[in-house]
Amino acid sequence: MTGFFIFDASETLVCERVYFDTLSMRKQLLGGLDMSTPRNWLLAVRCFKGLLSMTRGEPPAVLTQRCDG
């Protein structure tokens, strides 16, 4: 995870941007699974779907307006 904080001239926090490295999280979560065993396939799919759900969605409108505007 990486966080970037943007301040204005008076050192007031204007924007915060947080980025997650979902590929590294996937490797850590699924790296120990033996994929040659069918019983682990469902667990792998569920973990992958969970990681995908974290990358969806829009950021809150307040942050979007302040960061991009």
N, C-alpha and C positions, 0 to 999 in steps of 0.2 A: 504494500500500500504506500502511496505517496500523497502527501498533502501540500498544496500550494496556498499561501496566504497573501492576499494583495491588500496593501495599505495605501491610503491617500497621503497627501503632503503633511497633514497634521497627525499622521500615524494612527488613524482610525481604520479599523478593519473594514474593508470594502467588499471583499469576496473571499470565499474559501472554495477550493477545488480539490476533491479527493478522487484519486484514481486507484482502482484495485487491479492487481495482476491476476486475473482469473486463470490463466494458463498455469502459473506456478501453484495456485491453490488446487487445481485439478490434478496436477502431478503429485502433490503431497497427499491428496485424498485417495486417489486411485492407484498410486504407484505400488502399494503393497498388495493389491488384489491380484490373485492368480486368474487371469482371464481365460485360461484353458478349462476352468471349472464353470460349468453352466450356472451354478447357483449364484455366482458372483456377478453375472451379467445384469440381473435386475438391479442389484445394488449400484453397479456402475452407471446404469441409465438414470436411476433416481438421483445420484450425486451430480451427474452432468446436467440434468434438468434443473436442479437447485442452483447450480452455478449460473446457468443461463438466465434464470429468473432474477438474479441479482444484477445483471447487466441491462435489463430492460427498464423502461420507464423514463420519464422526463424529470429533470431536476426541479426543485421547487421554483415557482415563478419568480420569487423575490431574488434568488441567487442568479437566475437566468437573466433577469433585467439588469442587475447590477454588474454582472461579469461581462456580458456581451454588449452592453450599452455604453 
